Amino acid sequence: MTTKRRRTARLLGSYGDADVEGDVRRTDAVLDALARREPVRGADDVVRLLEALAADVDGQRLSSVSITPST
């Protein structure tokens, strides 16, 4: 039985997928900016949603209300 090896994002360039490699680099840049809580220029709806979710999580951390479920 032959299994196809799954390509990781970092290996895409080695297969000659230049367009995909550029997309991966742009995605990495967006994720890095979101992790640093920096605004993402030219963000689409999905990126704006991720920004809002990150802000919500940050707000919950600062809240005095516990979000730990009771047992």
For each residue, the residues with C-beta under 8 A, 3 or more apart:
1:
2:
3:
4:
5:
6:
7: 11 12 15
8: 11 12
9: 12 24 28
10: 13 24
11: 7 8 14 15
12: 7 8 9 15 17 20 21 24
13: 10 16 17 18 21
14: 11
15: 7 11 12
16: 13
17: 12 13 20 21
18: 13 21 22
19: 22 23
20: 12 17 23 24
21: 12 13 17 18 24 25
22: 18 19 25 26
23: 19 20 26 27
24: 9 10 12 20 21 27 28
25: 21 22 28 29
26: 22 23 29 30
27: 23 24 30 31
28: 9 24 25 31 32
29: 25 26 32 33
30: 26 27 33 34 40 43 47
31: 27 28 34 35
32: 28 29 35 36
33: 29 30 36 38 39 40
34: 30 31 37 38 40 47 50 51 54
35: 31 32
36: 32 33
37: 34 54 55 58
38: 33 34
39: 33 43 51
40: 30 33 34 43 47 51
41:
42:
43: 30 39 40 47 48 51
44: 47 48
45: 48 49
46: 49 50
47: 30 34 40 43 44 50 51
48: 43 44 45 51 52
49: 45 46 52 53
50: 34 46 47 53 54
51: 34 39 40 43 47 48 54 55
52: 48 49 55 56
53: 49 50 56 57
54: 34 37 50 51 57 58
55: 37 51 52 58 59
56: 52 53 59 60
57: 53 54 60 61
58: 37 54 55 61 62
59: 55 56 62 63
60: 56 57 63 65 67
61: 57 58
62: 58 59
63: 59 60 67
64:
65: 60
66:
67: 60 63
68:
69:
70:
71:
